[in-house]
Amino acid sequence: MGFVPFNQLERNLRRLLERAGGILDFSLRRSTVPQTDFSTLIPRIESAIEKHIRDEGGRLTAPDLIELRYDYEIWTSLAPERRDYLKRELAESLYEYIYNRRYALRQKLRIELCYDAFTRGVEIRVDFASVAPEVSSPAPTLAPVPPSKPGPQVTICLIEQATGRRQRAEIVVGGEPAGVGRNIANALIIRDPTISNFHAAFILRRDGLLEVADRGSANGTMVNGVMLANAGRTTIRDGDLVRFGDIDCRLETE
């Protein structure tokens, strides 16, 4: 076995380490999305908290519910382990932020991650999930609690103009949107090459109005001949004409 000069061994080792470092860096870059990066999220959430601080009788109270709403692509790319990591690390860091500023909390800080059909990237929402602190008063007389009523809902029917094909979907206020697209995960499936996998979605607002939103589709969404902005939304009514890609549809509500 021949003798290998030390300088050559050193060069080979350096080359091996550089290659390994490059592979690791490439892997990390591919798996890191800014909207899921801990160091990117923290400043945005802290800013949102500061904008929603309340003065409750001389006590500054911070929101106790932090929601991160992701679009479909990012949400499906987040493994359950990554979601758990984000929730755990965000909860610890944000609690420390609130505690260091002597803000009060009505209840334990909650971090929620979810999918939102009308979000592009990530939307951060902060709120007070608990009721306002109660003022001591005589205990009220207990009365039977009536069963909760379901939220307002509407049944929509999407009719393809060229074929007459009809599809129905029920939408409830505060419930999941009714998605439109090629993917079978949508409530309303249109198999056409001009339709994106997750093209658009219908949602019922709390005031009872129905909305349709483009979900960043490749070929756009039109309502009564007017093109929506990419990821834009508008109210829609019974009888309106909607065009998804090259497919013309008429909307009926029941």
C-alpha positions as CSV (number, residue, x, y, z in Angstrom):
1,M,0.0,0.0,0.0
2,G,1.5,3.3,-1.1
3,F,2.0,6.3,1.2
4,V,-0.5,9.1,0.7
5,P,1.0,12.6,1.4
6,F,-0.6,14.5,4.3
7,N,-1.5,17.5,2.1
8,Q,-3.5,15.3,-0.2
9,L,-5.3,13.7,2.8
10,E,-6.1,17.1,4.1
11,R,-7.5,18.2,0.7
12,N,-9.7,15.1,0.4
13,L,-11.0,15.5,3.9
14,R,-11.9,19.2,3.2
15,R,-13.6,18.3,0.0
16,L,-15.6,15.6,1.7
17,L,-16.7,18.0,4.5
18,E,-17.6,20.7,2.0
19,R,-19.8,18.3,0.1
20,A,-21.5,17.1,3.2
21,G,-22.1,20.7,4.3
22,G,-23.5,21.5,0.9
23,I,-25.9,18.6,1.0
24,L,-27.1,19.6,4.5
25,D,-27.5,23.2,3.6
26,F,-29.5,22.3,0.5
27,S,-31.7,20.0,2.6
28,L,-32.3,22.7,5.2
29,R,-33.1,25.3,2.5
30,R,-35.7,23.0,0.9
31,S,-37.4,22.1,4.1
32,T,-37.5,25.6,5.6
33,V,-40.4,27.8,4.5
34,P,-40.3,31.4,5.8
35,Q,-44.0,31.2,6.9
36,T,-43.1,28.2,9.1
37,D,-39.7,29.5,10.3
38,F,-39.7,30.1,14.1
39,S,-37.5,33.2,14.0
40,T,-39.6,34.7,11.2
41,L,-42.9,34.1,12.9
42,I,-42.0,35.4,16.4
43,P,-41.6,39.1,15.5
44,R,-44.9,39.1,13.5
45,I,-46.8,37.5,16.4
46,E,-45.3,39.8,19.0
47,S,-46.3,42.8,16.9
48,A,-49.9,41.5,16.6
49,I,-50.0,41.0,20.4
50,E,-49.0,44.6,21.0
51,K,-51.7,45.9,18.7
52,H,-54.4,44.0,20.6
53,I,-53.3,44.7,24.2
54,R,-56.4,45.8,26.3
55,D,-56.5,48.0,29.4
56,E,-59.0,46.2,31.8
57,G,-59.3,48.3,34.9
58,G,-55.7,49.4,34.9
59,R,-54.4,45.9,34.0
60,L,-52.9,45.4,30.6
61,T,-54.2,42.1,29.2
62,A,-52.7,40.2,26.3
63,P,-54.6,38.0,23.8
64,D,-54.8,34.4,24.9
65,L,-55.5,32.8,21.5
66,I,-52.9,32.9,18.7
67,E,-54.0,31.4,15.4
68,L,-51.7,30.7,12.4
69,R,-53.8,30.1,9.3
70,Y,-51.9,28.5,6.4
71,D,-52.8,28.0,2.8
72,Y,-53.2,24.5,1.4
73,E,-49.7,24.1,0.0
74,I,-47.9,25.1,3.1
75,W,-50.4,23.2,5.4
76,T,-49.9,19.9,3.6
77,S,-46.2,20.3,3.6
78,L,-46.1,20.6,7.4
79,A,-45.5,17.3,9.0
80,P,-47.4,16.7,12.3
81,E,-44.0,16.7,14.1
82,R,-43.3,20.2,12.7
83,R,-46.7,21.5,13.7
84,D,-46.2,20.2,17.3
85,Y,-42.7,21.7,17.4
86,L,-44.0,25.1,16.3
87,K,-46.9,25.1,18.8
88,R,-44.6,24.1,21.6
89,E,-41.8,26.5,20.9
90,L,-44.1,29.4,20.0
91,A,-46.1,28.9,23.3
92,E,-42.9,29.0,25.4
93,S,-41.4,32.0,23.7
94,L,-44.6,34.0,23.6
95,Y,-45.5,33.3,27.2
96,E,-42.1,34.5,28.2
97,Y,-42.6,37.7,26.0
98,I,-46.0,38.4,27.8
99,Y,-44.6,37.6,31.3
100,N,-41.5,39.8,30.9
101,R,-43.8,42.8,30.0
102,R,-46.0,42.1,33.0
103,Y,-49.1,41.6,30.8
104,A,-52.0,39.6,32.2
105,L,-53.6,36.6,30.6
106,R,-57.3,35.7,31.1
107,Q,-56.4,32.0,30.7
108,K,-53.6,29.7,29.5
109,L,-52.1,30.9,26.3
110,R,-53.3,28.8,23.3
111,I,-51.5,28.3,20.0
112,E,-53.5,27.0,17.1
113,L,-52.4,26.0,13.6
114,C,-55.0,25.4,10.9
115,Y,-55.7,25.4,7.2
116,D,-57.7,28.3,5.7
117,A,-58.9,28.2,2.1
118,F,-58.8,32.0,1.9
119,T,-55.3,32.5,3.1
120,R,-52.1,33.0,1.0
121,G,-49.0,32.0,2.8
122,V,-49.8,32.5,6.5
123,E,-52.2,34.8,8.3
124,I,-51.7,35.5,12.0
125,R,-54.8,36.2,14.1
126,V,-54.8,37.0,17.8
127,D,-57.9,37.1,20.0
128,F,-59.3,36.8,23.5
129,A,-60.7,33.3,23.6
130,S,-62.1,33.6,27.1
131,V,-64.8,35.7,28.4
132,A,-64.1,39.0,30.3
133,P,-63.3,38.6,34.0
134,E,-66.5,38.2,36.0
135,V,-67.5,40.7,38.6
136,S,-68.6,39.1,41.9
137,S,-72.4,39.1,42.2
138,P,-75.1,36.9,43.7
139,A,-75.3,33.5,42.1
140,P,-78.1,33.4,39.5
141,T,-80.9,30.9,39.7
142,L,-80.0,27.9,37.6
143,A,-82.2,27.3,34.6
144,P,-82.3,24.5,32.0
145,V,-79.8,25.2,29.2
146,P,-81.6,25.0,25.8
147,P,-79.8,22.9,23.2
148,S,-77.5,24.8,21.0
149,K,-78.8,25.6,17.5
150,P,-76.8,24.9,14.4
151,G,-75.3,28.0,12.8
152,P,-76.9,29.5,9.6
153,Q,-76.2,27.4,6.6
154,V,-76.9,27.4,2.9
155,T,-77.0,24.7,0.2
156,I,-75.4,25.8,-3.1
157,C,-75.8,24.2,-6.5
158,L,-73.2,24.7,-9.1
159,I,-74.5,24.1,-12.6
160,E,-72.0,23.7,-15.5
161,Q,-73.4,25.6,-18.5
162,A,-72.0,23.4,-21.2
163,T,-73.1,20.0,-19.8
164,G,-75.8,20.9,-17.3
165,R,-74.0,18.9,-14.7
166,R,-75.1,19.9,-11.2
167,Q,-73.2,19.6,-7.9
168,R,-74.4,20.5,-4.5
169,A,-72.5,21.5,-1.3
170,E,-73.7,22.7,2.1
171,I,-71.9,25.6,3.8
172,V,-72.3,26.5,7.4
173,V,-71.2,29.8,9.0
174,G,-67.9,29.2,10.7
175,G,-67.5,25.8,9.0
176,E,-65.2,24.6,6.3
177,P,-65.4,26.4,2.9
178,A,-66.7,24.5,-0.1
179,G,-63.7,24.2,-2.4
180,V,-63.8,24.1,-6.2
181,G,-61.1,22.3,-8.1
182,R,-59.7,19.2,-9.8
183,N,-58.5,17.6,-6.5
184,I,-61.0,15.1,-4.9
185,A,-60.5,16.9,-1.6
186,N,-62.8,19.7,-2.9
187,A,-66.5,19.7,-2.2
188,L,-67.2,20.7,-5.9
189,I,-64.9,18.8,-8.3
190,I,-64.4,20.0,-11.9
191,R,-62.1,17.8,-14.0
192,D,-60.8,20.2,-16.6
193,P,-57.2,21.0,-17.5
194,T,-57.9,24.8,-17.1
195,I,-59.0,24.2,-13.5
196,S,-56.4,24.2,-10.7
197,N,-56.3,21.5,-8.1
198,F,-57.6,24.0,-5.5
199,H,-59.0,26.7,-7.7
200,A,-61.6,28.6,-5.7
201,A,-63.9,28.3,-2.6
202,F,-67.3,29.4,-1.4
203,I,-67.8,30.6,2.2
204,L,-70.8,31.8,4.2
205,R,-70.1,34.9,6.2
206,R,-71.5,35.6,9.6
207,D,-73.8,38.2,8.2
208,G,-75.4,35.6,5.9
209,L,-73.7,36.7,2.7
210,L,-72.1,34.2,0.4
211,E,-68.6,34.8,-0.9
212,V,-66.5,33.2,-3.6
213,A,-62.7,33.5,-3.5
214,D,-60.0,32.6,-6.0
215,R,-57.3,30.5,-4.4
216,G,-54.4,31.7,-6.4
217,S,-55.5,29.7,-9.5
218,A,-53.5,29.6,-12.7
219,N,-56.4,30.6,-15.0
220,G,-58.5,32.8,-12.7
221,T,-62.0,33.1,-11.5
222,M,-64.7,35.4,-12.9
223,V,-68.0,36.5,-11.5
224,N,-70.6,38.0,-13.9
225,G,-67.8,38.7,-16.4
226,V,-65.5,40.4,-13.9
227,M,-62.2,38.8,-13.2
228,L,-61.2,38.5,-9.5
229,A,-57.8,39.5,-8.4
230,N,-55.5,36.5,-7.8
231,A,-56.6,35.2,-4.4
232,G,-59.3,37.9,-4.4
233,R,-62.9,37.4,-3.2
234,T,-66.3,38.9,-3.8
235,T,-69.9,38.4,-2.6
236,I,-72.1,36.2,-4.9
237,R,-75.8,35.6,-5.1
238,D,-78.4,33.2,-6.5
239,G,-78.3,33.2,-10.3
240,D,-74.8,34.7,-10.7
241,L,-72.5,33.4,-13.4
242,V,-69.1,32.1,-12.3
243,R,-66.3,31.1,-14.6
244,F,-63.5,28.9,-13.3
245,G,-60.7,28.7,-15.9
246,D,-62.6,27.9,-19.1
247,I,-65.7,26.4,-17.4
248,D,-68.8,28.6,-17.1
249,C,-71.2,27.8,-14.3
250,R,-74.4,29.2,-12.8
251,L,-74.9,29.4,-9.1
252,E,-78.2,28.5,-7.4
253,T,-78.8,28.7,-3.6
254,E,-81.3,26.7,-1.6
